[in-house]
Amino acid sequence: MLPIGSDFVPYVPPEQTIPELTIKALVLGAILSVVMAAANAYLGLYAGMTVSATIPAAVIALAVFKALARTGKISQATILETNLSKTMASAGESLAAGVIFTIPALLVMGLWDNVDYTKTTMIALTGGMLGVLFTISLRRILIIDLDLPYPEGVACSEVLKVGEEGGKGVNLVFGGLGLAALYKFVATQFGGNLWQGHAMGTMSLGKFKFFGGGDLSPALLSVGYIVGLRIASYIFMGGFIGWVILAPIIGAYNDWTFNGTSAEGIAAFMGDGLTHGGVWGEYIRYIGVGAMVVGGVYTLFSMRDAITKGLKQAFSGFGGDGDEHIPRTEHDLPLKLAWFASFALIIPIFGIYLWVSESLLIASVSAVVMFIAAFFFTAIAGYIAGVVGSSNNPISGVTIATLLFAAILLVGLGAEGTSGMQTTILIAALVCCAAAIAGDVMQDLKTGQILGSTPRHLQVGEFIGVGAAALIIAPVLMVLHEAYVIGSPQLRAPQAGLMSAVTEGVFQGGLPWNMVFIGMVIAVILILLKVPVMAVAIGIYLPFTLATPIMLGGVIRHFCEKFIENKTRKEKMLSMTQEDLDKEIANEKELVGRNGLLLGSGLIAGEALMGVGIAVLVVMSIDINSGVHASMYAGIPVFFYFAFLLVYVSLRDRIHGMSLSEILYFMRKR
């Protein structure tokens, strides 16, 4: 994590103005937004996951601009133009995630025979616009006041800087990119299939089965390195509570039998691990949802002063054009205009719900509930993205919480049958679009803060990116449904299947409410213990295999910093005052962390880019499987080689001439 204090100077200083909001940046950004939206729509329906476009779009934009500049047709793009283009691409990708996680549920439940172009486009457009508008008022709170790590945003800034500067940093970033991309490719069934992307197993003690393992992901390892041990340990704590404590108890109580569909989309769990996937599908994730709801309320309560200050600034005209006292890097679109536009969007949203429900009361209440929930979950999604990154942002958990509340409210108002369930899904879809936008956009705004982008230029780009993606997402779904049938074995749409199950569960009965309440109780206990509740709640909700590599990355960062601190104290304690020594240690840690950050940025970029490449192969129905039977454990040595690389790159300038025993001594010395 880069320290952002009052004395922080971005890469492009506020007093310097270079091209940023240009035609070439907007055109490339709109094209990338459409491409990323289409690719992620298919990937999300096929595998139940999407690929964050932040870093892939940055690398693609860099490559395209450099290639065009070499032809002489355009001038070389500035770093801020490149950042604007990739920000627009992120908006398109995240909007696609918000749509495909929810709208296809209407097809799965049989409420729609085909994709409704008008309703889908209106939901995507209004939800996306609302998400961008809310992030305008939340930017200062989530980016500056709270100063969260935003691992992908920080990594992306390093990728763009080394692309601009060249030098040794390029070797670290693009070397890591190439290694991680190759690793990801040979680990997937569409590539070499030499090993599986995870290692896991179970151990039985009587009726209790204990699960352990982790994703062999260099990207997640790097996320842990960037966020540090403190946040990584809280995420791991949540995973431990959910998977090591609660799952064995719940599984034993139910004799490890499930309804046969709960593990849909959890293809990573094989053998006995599938039973734990069933526990997660039917129970643990609802505990995580309950914890996230309470944690989200508490987080917003904790942010109440900052939010109140932001709202006061909005309606007092802060951020308006022409205020010479505000530096360029703090110029948002006018906050007052953003809020007025947000409220204005309630009108078309009300029209959509009236069209579907045919009830003035239900439409009115739904529009108000959606607006409040969208702001609430936009703030929470932005906060979570700041903690674990967009790729690991549990948007489905946010959407489930919205579904539960909206469905209960509509049932209480007398809604039922087709219109009630359709209205519920469309409320959740709009909130999901807004929340998904917030996660990726906040990462991009963090990148912009580090690079010195003008926030309002990025915000204009986000609106255009959302508009471009919203216009094509419905036709993409139509084509996919006609070709494969959404909800069929060829295109399972697992997230949409989950949303349909939750909606039908509320309207027809059968949801595990006791699990939701358990999650709420756990969150209250964590708050009383003064433990960061959202980080732990995220860990409960996410598969445990994600928490393990994040924890390892945090441990690596901790021991590298411990080594630097101990070695610096030994060498300079006698020649410096305590104050100067502390400053020297802080400087040394920052330099060491930067090397690891550069490599980690490359690892994240390589895995994300290959994820996009694999999505393209899937869309084109190209299968280049080697036919080799993947071994679960063959990838472990290679994964730990990446862990070793992080340590070595971080410390290589400080361990020259030292023996292994000396290195280990300084890492553990207190």
Secondary structure, DSSP 8 states (H G I E B T S, - for coil): -----TT---SS-TT-----S-HHHHHHHHHHHHHHHHHHHHHHHHHS-----HHHHHHHHHHHHHHHHHHTSS----HHHHHHHHHHHHHHHHHHHHHHTTTHHHHHTTS-SS--HHHHHHHHHHHHHHHHHHHHHHHIIIIIIS----HHHHHHHHHHHHHHH-SHHHHHHHHHHHHHHHHHHHHSTTTT--B-SEEEEEEEETTEEEEEEEE--HHHHHHHHHH-HHHHHHHHHHHIIIIIIIHHHHHHHTTT---SSTTTT-TT--TTHHHHHHHIIIIIHHHHHHHHHHHHHHHHHHTHHHHHHHHHHHHTTTT-TT-TTS-GGG--S-HHHHHHHHHHTHHHHHHHHHHHH--HHHHHHHHHHHHHHHHHHHHHHHHHHHHH-GGG--HHHHHHHHHHHHHHHHHHTT--HHHHHHHHHHHHHHHHHHHHHHHHHHHHHHHHHHHT--HHHHHHHHHHHHHHHHHHHHHHHHHHHHHH-TTBTTB--HHHHHHHHHHHHHHHS---HHHHHHHHHHHHHHHHTT--HHHHHHHHHS-HHHHHHHHHHHHHHHHHHHHHHHHHHHHHGGGS-HHHHHHHHHHHHHHHHHHHHHHHHHHHHHHHHHHHHHHHHHHTT---------BSSTTHHHHHHHHHHHHHHHHTTT-TT--HHHHHHHHH--
